């Protein structure tokens, strides 16, 4: 009888041990699941680390830099760098995400004159990392790869059979190059006013703009009433049709929205105007126009890792 009782006790202890082991494993599994869900939630909705995938923001950020971003509860201000989804569809850049700088907020006016940015008629000084294209002419001396490496001339090269070069430079770089004895001149590569560039938004002869002389253009805000005509409809066609899901038709001198004849439109969301810090080589709002608020996916908090160049 005593031996039977001992056997039962051993069996009970074994079952309890198995149950405790199962409980520990279950607890570990639940904890792991909770941790994974929390990690997913944080990356999906709150914070993430994203690598720069182009040179639009050089020299501020370079291809491959790792940036810490905040995805929710952001207040967007002038000068913020944001992570955005390319707004236009049926385009080679569709579904592309990238980083650019907010220059104009909803309700602002934006203009560029001789590469200088004006927001609400106030000049916005370039950052020390802002780059523009320069024509560099040497004194009958070829600029070789070693020279370009020493002076961090990462973008550009020879543009003629003579000794003419084009490089994307910061202002500091341009000053440094101009002081070198083998360099004859360093001058900004500047478009002429009213020289129409069909690449520039809204790609319409009525707006003779280029990347160096652009605007003045108004950036719509939510609840704005836009007065429309057959010229400025070129500015707002994507906004009305693609971004705010209306049908738009222009018939000679008539504008129809959702099959209703009209000369005005009430804006449903906020819009922004963005530029790359690599000004002359960025595919930014001067090319594709307004950025809808819902295309801003995150705001850059800081860089956490530089790429190896």
C-alpha positions, -999 to 999 in steps of 0.1 A, spaced: 0 0 0 28 23 9 46 16 -23 14 23 -43 11 57 -25 47 66 -33 42 57 -69 11 79 -71 30 107 -54 58 104 -80 33 104 -108 16 135 -93 49 153 -90 58 143 -126 25 157 -139 29 189 -118 65 192 -132 52 188 -168 24 213 -162 49 238 -147 72 233 -177 43 237 -201 33 269 -183 68 283 -185 70 275 -222 36 290 -228 46 321 -208 77 324 -229 57 320 -261 32 346 -251 59 370 -241 77 365 -274 44 371 -293 37 403 -273 72 415 -279 69 408 -316 35 425 -318 49 455 -299 79 457 -322 56 455 -352 33 482 -338 61 506 -330 77 502 -365 43 504 -383 28 533 -365 53 551 -343 91 550 -351 113 533 -376 148 534 -391 149 540 -429 178 542 -452 181 570 -478 176 556 -513 187 585 -536 209 616 -537 180 642 -536 191 653 -501 229 654 -506 250 669 -490 227 668 -459 220 631 -462 236 606 -486 225 574 -502 226 546 -476 224 569 -445 202 554 -418 176 579 -405 154 576 -374 119 587 -382 86 594 -364 55 582 -382 26 595 -361 15 627 -343 38 649 -363 35 686 -367 51 696 -400 70 728 -400 92 748 -425 125 731 -430 115 696 -418 128 666 -437 100 641 -444 97 606 -458 70 607 -485 53 585 -510 56 598 -546 21 613 -552 15 607 -589 4 574 -604 11 559 -639 46 572 -636 80 556 -634 83 568 -598 49 554 -587 50 537 -553 85 551 -547 93 565 -512 120 591 -506 132 620 -483 128 657 -491 126 690 -473 94 709 -467 99 745 -480 63 757 -481 33 748 -459 -4 749 -467 -14 785 -474 21 797 -483 34 811 -515 66 798 -530 90 813 -555 126 808 -568 146 836 -583 182 829 -594 181 797 -574 171 816 -542 140 804 -524 113 829 -513 84 818 -491 57 843 -485 81 868 -502 108 862 -476 142 849 -487 151 815 -472 189 812 -468 204 780 -481 218 755 -456 255 749 -456 248 715 -471 226 728 -499 241 720 -533 238 737 -567 253 729 -601 284 750 -610 304 753 -642 341 749 -634 368 759 -659 404 748 -653 436 765 -665 444 741 -693 448 714 -668 427 682 -667 408 676 -635 415 640 -627 399 614 -605 424 620 -577 415 658 -576 378 650 -576 383 625 -547 404 650 -527 377 677 -531 347 654 -528 334 661 -563 310 632 -562 285 644 -588 293 657 -623 323 657 -647 337 670 -679 312 687 -702 333 697 -732 365 688 -751 381 718 -735 386 721 -698 350 727 -688 334 708 -660 300 707 -643 298 697 -606 272 698 -579 287 718 -551 280 734 -517 288 771 -514 318 762 -493 331 738 -520 327 764 -547 347 790 -527 374 764 -520 377 755 -557 379 791 -568 410 796 -546 430 768 -563 456 780 -587 447 755 -614 410 765 -614 402 795 -637 365 802 -628 337 786 -607 303 800 -616 267 788 -608 250 771 -638 220 794 -641 189 792 -663 175 824 -678 142 839 -666 111 829 -686 131 801 -702 103 775 -703 113 740 -690 86 715 -700 99 692 -672 87 717 -645 52 715 -631 27 723 -644 44 717 -678 23 743 -694 34 772 -717 13 796 -697 38 791 -668 73 798 -682 91 784 -653 123 765 -648 142 751 -617 161 784 -611 132 808 -618 100 791 -605 67 806 -595 52 824 -577 29 795 -568 3 793 -541 2 761 -519 -35 752 -512 -47 744 -477 -78 726 -466 -111 745 -471 -95 770 -496 -119 780 -524 -99 780 -556 -111 802 -584 -106 783 -616 -100 792 -652 -87 774 -683 -51 784 -675 -47 778 -637 -66 745 -640 -32 732 -651 -20 738 -615 -49 721 -599 -58 692 -622 -40 666 -603 -52 680 -570 -89 679 -581 -88 647 -600 -61 623 -587 -56 635 -551 -92 643 -542 -110 617 -564 -132 639 -586 -138 637 -623 -125 667 -641 -132 678 -677 -121 709 -695 -141 716 -727 -128 747 -745 -136 775 -720 -157 753 -696 -146 734 -665 -167 705 -652 -161 688 -619 -182 657 -613 -201 667 -645 -211 700 -630 -201 733 -647 -181 754 -622 -155 781 -618 -144 772 -583 -133 742 -561 -132 738 -523 -100 719 -513 -104 689 -491 -69 685 -476 -36 703 -470 -8 704 -494 30 710 -492 58 721 -515 91 702 -512 126 705 -525 157 683 -524 188 699 -508 207 687 -540 187 715 -557 195 712 -594 194 674 -594 164 665 -573 131 653 -586 110 675 -563 78 696 -563 92 718 -591 88 687 -612 57 670 -599 38 697 -580 20 698 -547 24 670 -522 -9 659 -505 -7 657 -467 -17 620 -468 15 612 -487 37 623 -458 46 590 -441 72 601 -415 93 630 -402 130 627 -397 142 630 -362 179 624 -367 205 605 -386 218 575 -366 243 561 -391 263 575 -420 268 555 -451 304 545 -460 314 565 -490 
